[in-house]
C-alpha cells in the first residue's frame, strides 16, 4: 500500500501537458515537473525534472498543452 506524499503547498491551480505538470502557487510562483524534451518546463533547459522546480513568479494563470506551457503575468503579458 502506498501513501500520498505532499510535494507542494498552497497550490491554487494545476495544468497538465502530455508528460509534464505545471503548478501555480498562492504566492504567484510557477513550478514545473516532468519531461522537458521541448523546453516545456520553462527552466531554460531540455532536462526533465522529477521534483517540482520554481521557474517564474508574478503569474496570474497557467495553461499547459501537449508539449508547451503558457502563463499570464501580472502585467498581462504571456510568457512561454
C-alpha positions in Angstrom: 0.0 0.0 0.0 1.4 3.4 -0.9 0.7 6.7 0.9 0.4 10.0 -1.0 3.2 12.5 -0.2 2.8 16.2 -0.3 5.4 17.9 -2.5 4.0 21.5 -2.8 1.8 23.6 -0.5 -0.6 26.5 -1.3 -1.2 25.4 -4.9 -4.1 27.3 -6.4 -4.0 25.9 -10.0 -2.7 22.8 -11.8 -2.3 22.3 -15.6 -1.0 19.2 -17.3 0.6 18.5 -20.7 1.4 15.1 -22.2 4.3 14.4 -19.9 4.7 17.5 -17.7 2.7 19.2 -15.0 2.6 22.9 -14.0 1.6 24.3 -10.6 0.6 27.9 -9.7 1.0 28.7 -6.0 -0.7 31.3 -3.9 2.4 33.5 -3.9 2.2 33.7 -7.8 5.1 31.4 -8.4 5.1 28.8 -11.2 6.6 25.3 -10.5 7.0 22.6 -13.2 7.9 18.9 -13.2 8.2 16.1 -15.8 9.5 15.7 -19.3 11.3 18.7 -20.8 12.3 17.5 -24.3 11.0 20.7 -25.9 11.8 23.0 -23.1 8.2 22.9 -21.9 9.2 23.2 -18.2 10.3 26.8 -18.8 13.6 26.5 -16.9 15.8 27.3 -19.9 17.0 23.7 -20.4 15.7 20.5 -22.0 16.5 18.3 -19.0 13.5 16.6 -17.4 12.8 17.1 -13.7 11.3 14.5 -11.2 10.7 17.1 -8.5 8.8 20.4 -8.9 11.1 23.3 -9.8 10.3 27.0 -9.4 10.6 28.6 -12.9 8.8 32.0 -12.7 7.0 34.5 -10.5 4.4 37.2 -10.8 1.9 34.9 -12.6 -1.9 35.0 -12.5 -2.8 32.0 -14.6 -1.3 28.9 -16.3 -2.1 26.7 -19.3 -0.3 23.6 -20.5 -0.7 21.8 -23.8 0.8 18.6 -25.1 4.4 19.9 -25.2 4.1 23.5 -24.1 3.4 25.8 -21.1 1.9 29.3 -21.1 1.3 31.6 -18.3 0.0 35.2 -17.9 1.9 37.6 -15.7 0.6 40.5 -13.6 1.2 43.0 -16.4 -0.9 40.8 -18.6 1.8 39.6 -20.9 2.0 35.9 -21.9 5.3 34.1 -21.3 6.3 30.8 -23.0 
